Amino acid sequence: MDAKKARRIQQLVAVGEGRGLDWILCTLPENIFYFSGFRTLFYTRFIGVLVPVREQREPVLIVSFIDR
């Protein structure tokens, strides 16, 4: 993960910690791109970025098999 994305994720995690969240699920296309760099033209299928707040783990990009 590059430094810019890592900084964005850290800021999101800080907000989640302040609100007492365990995970944050981003599903808007612009947020998915902002936090993962993943872009697709077809947002008719579920796509998301799952960001752990309390656990020290990497965010997970959730896409359909076709979009891999």
N, C-alpha and C positions, 0 to 999 in steps of 0.2 A: 504494500500500500504506500502510495507516495505521501509526502509530508503534508500537502494541502488537504488531501482526503482524511488523513489521520487527525489533523487539527479540527476539521469539520465534525468528525465523529466524536472527538473529545468534548467539543462544545455541546453537542447533542446529548451525550452521556451526562454532562454536568446539569443540564436542564432536567433530564430524567431523574437524576439523583435528588434534585431539589423538590421534585414532585412525588418522590417515593415510588417510582416505577421500577419494575424488574426488567422489562423489555420495551422497546419502541418499534412499531411496525410502520414503515413508510410505504405508501402505496400510490401516491401521486407521481405521474411520470417525471415531473421536474425534480421532485425530491429523490426519486430513485437514481436519476442521473447525477444529482448533486452529491449524494453520499456513496455512490458506487462507480460512476462513470459508465454504467450500462444504459444503452439507448436502443429502443426498438421502435419501429413504425407502427406496430400493431399492439395496442393496449386493450384488445378485446379479451385477452386471457389474463388471469391473475398474475401479477408480477409485484414483488415487494422486496424491501430490504429490512431484515430483522436485526435490530441493534441491541445487544445485551447491555444492560445498565449496571447491574450488580456483579456480574461475573466478568472476569478478565478474559474475554473471548473475542474473536474477530466477528464482525457483522456477517450475516448470511444473506446472499442474494437468492431469492426464490423465483424461479422462472419455470415455464413449461419445457418439456423436452425439446420441442421444436425451436425454442429460442436459445438453446445452448449453443 
